[in-house]
Amino acid sequence: MRVLFRSVVCFALVLMAQSIVLAQQIHVDSLPINHIQTIGSHNSYRKPMDKRILGAIRLLDLFYGKNPSPAQQLEYVHLPFDQQFETYGIRGLEIDIHYDPEGGRYFRTKGNIIGAKKSGPNEQEMQQPGLKVFHISDVDFNSHYPTFKKALMAVKSWSDAHPRHLPIYILVEPKEDGVGNHVKAFGFVPVLPFDSAALESIDHEIREVFAGDLQHILTPDDVRGKHATLNEAILTQGWPLLAEARGKVVFIMNGSLRHTELYAQNHPSFRGRMMFSFSEVGREDAAFIKIDDAFSLDIAAMVQQGYMVRTRTDSPGYEAPINDHRTKNAAFLSGAQLLSTDYYLADKQLSPYRVGFENNQVGRLNFMQPASVHVGDWLEK
């Protein structure tokens, strides 16, 4: 009888334990997207610099001592977008854009005079009007995608083929400075500022590439819903669930407050706009906040309020050469949802330093979910 009683008690305890575990099991699709961290790349389009130009910049190394020199900060490269997505689980990009309403403005790259070779990339797209993608005019101009449209087409093509992917966050940075803005000689071309018309052209090119598939873009209107402002929506109702955001692309303008205010003119809380923008806490259009210092205590405070925060796990020339993981670890623990790196793939000439989640996951939970919660499959197929 005692044996039977003990057996019954053990069976009851097992059932209780199972019920507790089951109560803690949730599927990741039932979580709002601000509970999930993803990794993105910085200057994601970038190809290696022209070797002779980089060699000339290396002449400045002696003046920087132990601090990273400009050349050391430019010695990183990225793979094409599809390889970043497919092989390394990257779910965020940063794309620098330059305004070129007439076309051909950045076709001839004067930095090539250093190497005494024919100037100008051969991509004919550079002759056409439209937004151009590169890092620094006349100096650091090699790009997998010479135009913004071409970059967007690469994202859309991969996204269409992987309809259950986690949201891809694309930081769009309007560039307004270049060598030609400071050196008025040798034919260097000044970079044009982004006025209202230039910012409008960003939306236009996004709509043009995603024509017929605009539902695959998570817009400010989608998040704001019936709330008066975007800020009110994310602080009260919160963000969409992952189930609603799978397969979507989220555009965020990565510019100055002047850009944000221009972009919001006649579009309060970005009504009718394609992009969010990094903003300031409390503004009616605030939803995404940029805090590059991963050690900042403000990150956790912003995340707890409901904001989506971007921070950096590293900067070129700093952490990777000495295999320093402190900034990366701080970024992971900060709760910031958008983590930016240049080293999803280790540069073995520097060190083994790389940034990635355990088991090659494409996402992980931030502190918004207790560690005891078991999350279901991240499956994207």
N, C-alpha and C positions, 0 to 999 in steps of 0.2 A: 504494500500500500504506500509505504514511504517512497519507494522507487517511482511508482506511478505519479505520486504527488509532485515529486521533484521534476519529473519529465514534463508534467503539465505546466509547472511554474517556468521551467526553462523555455518551453515552447511559447508561453505568453510573453516572456521577456524578449525573445527573438522577434515576435510580431511587433512588440512595442518599439524595439530598436529599428526595425524596418520602416515602421510608420514615421519615426522621427527623421530618418534619412530621406525618405520619400518627401516629407514635408519640406526638407531643405533643398530638394532638387528642383531646379527651374531650368527652362530652356532659354538659351541666350536670346532668342528672338523676342522674348517677353520683356526684355530690358530696354529702357530708353537709351538712345545712342550716347548720351553724355556719361553713361556708366562704363563705357568701353574705351580703352586706350588703343591707339594704332600708331604705327611708325611711318613717317614720311621722309622723303629725301629733300635736301636743300640744293637749290639751283639744279633741279632735277634733269634738265635738258643738256647739261654741259658735257662737252667732249674735251679731250686734252688740248691745252694751249699749243699754239705754234711754238716749236722748240727754240727757234732763234729769238723770238720775242721773250719767251720765258728766260732764256739764257741772259739776255740783256738786263732783265729785271733782277736777276740774281746778283748783278754787280752791286746792288744795294745791301746785300746781306751783311756786309762788314759793319754797317751803321746800326744794326739792330741788336747786336750782342746776343744775349740768351733769349730775347723775345723773338717770336716768329716774324720773319721778314715777309714783305709782300709776296715774294716768290713762293715761300713755304705755305702761305695761306691760299695760294692758287694751285697747289699740287694735289688736286683731287679730281676725279672724273666720275661720270655716271653711265650706266647702261641705258639702252633704249627703254622706254616706259614699259613695254610688254614684258621684258625680262625682269625689270624691277618688281612688277606685280606678280608675275608667275613664279619666279625662282626665289625671291627674297621677301615676299609677303608685304611689300610696300603698299600702303593704302593712303598715301599723301604725297603731293607734288608741290614744288614751288617753281613757278614759271615767271621769268622776268620779261616784260614786254616794253617795246619802244615804239613810239608813235611815228608813223610814216604815211601821212595821208596822200602824198603824191607818188610815192614809190621811188626806189633807187637811192634813198638818202644814205643808207648804210651798206650799199653794195660794194663800194671801194673801201677797203680796210687799210688805213694809212700806216698802221703798225707794221705792215709787211715791208716797209722801206728799210727796217732794221736788218732784215734778212736779204735785202736786195733782190727780192723776187717779185714776180707779177702780183699786183695787189688785187684784192677782190675775190670773195668766194664765188664759185661758179653757179650756185643755185639761182635759177632764173626767177624764182619766187621773190627774191630780194629786190627785183626791179618793179614788182607790182605794188600798188597801194595796199596798205594794211599793216597790222601790228607785227613787229619783228621780234624774234626771241634770241637773245644772247646776253652775256654778262656785262662786259664793259666795251663800249664802242671803241673801235680802232685798235684795241689791245687784246681783249679776251672775247673773241667773237665766234669761236667754233661751237656749233650747236647741232644736236641730232635733228632738230626741227627748226628750220630758219624762220618759219612764220607761226603765229599763234594758231591759225587755222589748222596747219599741219599737226601741231602738237595736240589740238583738240580731237582731230580725226583719229590719232593714235590711241587716245584715251577711249573714245567712243567705240572704236573697233574692238578693243579688248573687253570693254564693259558689256557690249552686246553679246559677246561670246561667253560671258561668265555672269549670267543674270542674277546669281545669288551672292555676289561679292559684297563684302562690307562696304559701307559708303567710302568713296574716294574723295578726300578733301584736297582741293586744288587752290593753293595760294597764288593769287595773280598780283604781281608786283609792278606797278607803273614806274619805270625808270626815267629819271629826268636829269641825270648827270653823266657826263662822260669826259674824256680827255679834251675834246673840242670845246667844252664849256670853260676850260681853264687855259688851254694852250691855243693861242690865236695865230698859229703858224703851221707850216708843213701840210696844210690842207686837211687838218683834223676837223671833223664835222660836229658842231654842237648838237646835243640831244634836245629834242623838243619837249616842252612841258606838257603835262596832261591837263587840259582845260575840260570844260563840260562836254564839248564835242568829242574829244579824245576818249573820255570815260564812256560816253554813249557808244562809241565804236566797239568797246569791249563786249557790251551786251549784244550788239548787233552781230558780231562774229560768233559768239556762243550760240545765239538763236539760229544763225545760218547753218552751223555745223550740226546742231541737234534738231534741226527742223523736222517736225513730225514725231520727234521723240522727247519733247520737252518734259514729259512726265517722268523722265529718267533723271531730271535735275531737281534736287531738293532746294526750293527757293525760300526767301524770307516770307512770302505769302503763305506757303505751306505751313511754316512753323508758327506764324502769327495767328492764323485762323481768324476767329471772331474777336480777338482781343484788340484793344485800341492801339497798342504799341507792341513791337517785337520784344522789348525788354519786359513788359508786363507778362507776355505769353510765357517766356522761358522761366520767369521767377514764380509763376503760379501754376500754369498747366504743365510746363516742362516740355521736353523734346519728344519727337516721335519715337516709337518703338523700333527696334532693329528690324522687326518683321515688315514694317512699312518703308524702311529706308534701304533695304537690300537692293543692290543693283543700281543705286543712285549715285550721282556725282554732286558734290557740294562745292560751290565756288565762293572764295573769300578774298576780298581785296586786301592786299598786304601793302598798304601805303601809309601816308601821313593822315593826320586829322583833317587837313585841308582837302585831301582826296575824298575822305569819308563825307565831309560836309557838302562838297560839290556833288557827289554821287547821290546824296539824299535830297538835294534841292528838287522841289516839286514831286518828291517821292518819299513822303514821311515814313519812317520805319522801313524804307526800301520797298514800298509798294510798287509792284510791277517790275521790280528789278530781278536780274539773274543772279546777282551776287549778294552775299552778306559782306560785312567789312569788319576788320578789327576796330573796335571802338573803345570808348571809355565807360567805366562802370556808371550806371545811372542814366546815361543817354537813352533816349527812346529807341534808338536803333542798336543798342548794345546786346549782343548775344555771344560773340566771340571776342576774347581778350588775348592779347599777346604779351607774355612775360618771358623774355628770353633767358633770364637768370633762373636756372632750375632750382637754386637754393632758396629762392624767395618764398617766405611764408605766406605771401599774398596769394600764391597759386591755390593752396588748399582752401583758403577762405572764399576765393572766387568759385571754385568747383562746388563747394558746399552750397553756395547760393543758387547754383544752377547754370552758371556760365560754362562755355566750352573754352578751354585755355590751351594755347600753343606755347611750348617751351622747347629749348634745344638740349640735346644730349651731349653735344660737342660742337667745337668750332674748328675749322681747318687750321692746322699748324699748332694746335694746343694739346688736346688730349691724346690723339692717336700716336704721335711720335714717342711718347713716354708710356704708352699703354695705361693711361690713367682713367679708371672707370668711375671715379667719384661723381662727376657731373651726370653721367648716364644713370647711376643708381639713384641720385637725388631726383632726376626727372621721372623715373619710374615710380618712385615713392610719393612724388608730389601730388599725384592725382590728375595732372594735366592730361587731357585726352589726346592731343595732337603732339607727338614727339618727333622732332626733326633731327636728322643725322646726315653726315656725309659718308658714313662708314657702315652701311648695311653689309657691305662686302669689305673685308679687311684688306688694307694696303700692306701687303707682306714686306714691302721694302721699308716700311716704317715700324710696324709691330703687329701683334695678333689682334689689336683692338678692333672690335666690331660691335654693332648694336642689333639685337634681335631678341625676340621672345623665346622662352623655353619651348622645346619641341617644335620649333619653326611655326608656332601659331601665328596667325595673321592679326590677332588681337588678344587683349587680356583685360580683366576687370580692374578698375581703379578702386580706391577705398570706399566708394559709394556702396559697394556690396561687401558684407561681412565675409571673412575668410572661410567660415563654416558652410557657406552656400556652395553647393556643387552645381556648376553650370553645364548645360547640355552641349551638344555638338556645335562647333563653329562652322560646320560644313558649308562650303560655298559652291559646290558643283551643281 
